[in-house]
Amino acid sequence: MDSLNFSKCAEICNQCSLACVTCASECLNEDHLDMMRECIKKCLECSDICQLCAKMEQRQSSFLKEICNICALACDACAMECEKHDHTHCQECAEICRKCANECRQMAS
């Protein structure tokens, strides 16, 4: 395992995926669950897309540029939704989503 090298983009995508799952899970524990539905949905979608992006980068996919662009869009959407909520987990998720979107855009360029 020591010989595995992950790019900065793959690492951030994995971190973002985990942050999104954590945020969605924490949102389920909030008092006003109806207000958190869109946040949960965006977080779960973003998590899946981030995982795909990291995997495709490691495979050096011929579709990497397109996948990175989609990942950036998903991260932007998730960040925008999470920023609407004052919960710490939402704010932390939004922050890593912004970082991931920027890194994916750089990878796609």
C-alpha positions, 0 to 999 in steps of 0.5 A, a space after each residue: 500500500 505504501 507505493 500507492 500515490 494519489 493526486 491532490 484531486 483524488 485525495 480531496 475528492 475522497 475527503 469531500 465524499 466522506 464529509 458529504 456522507 457525514 453531513 447527510 448523516 448528521 442532517 438526519 439527526 436535526 430537529 427540522 428534518 423537512 428543512 434538511 431534505 435538499 441538503 441530504 440529497 445534495 450531499 449524497 449525490 455529491 459523495 457518489 460523484 466525488 467517489 467516481 471522480 477519484 476512481 476515474 482519476 486513478 484509472 486515468 479515464 479518457 472521460 476524466 475531464 468531463 467527470 471532473 467538470 461534473 464533480 465540480 458542478 455537484 460540489 458547487 451545488 452541495 456547497 450552496 445548499 450546505 451554506 444555507 444552514 448554520 450547522 457546523 457539519 453543513 459549514 464544514 461540508 460546504 468548505 471542503 466542497 468548495 475546495 474540491 470544486 476548485 481542484 476538479 476545475 484545475 484537473 479538467 483544464 
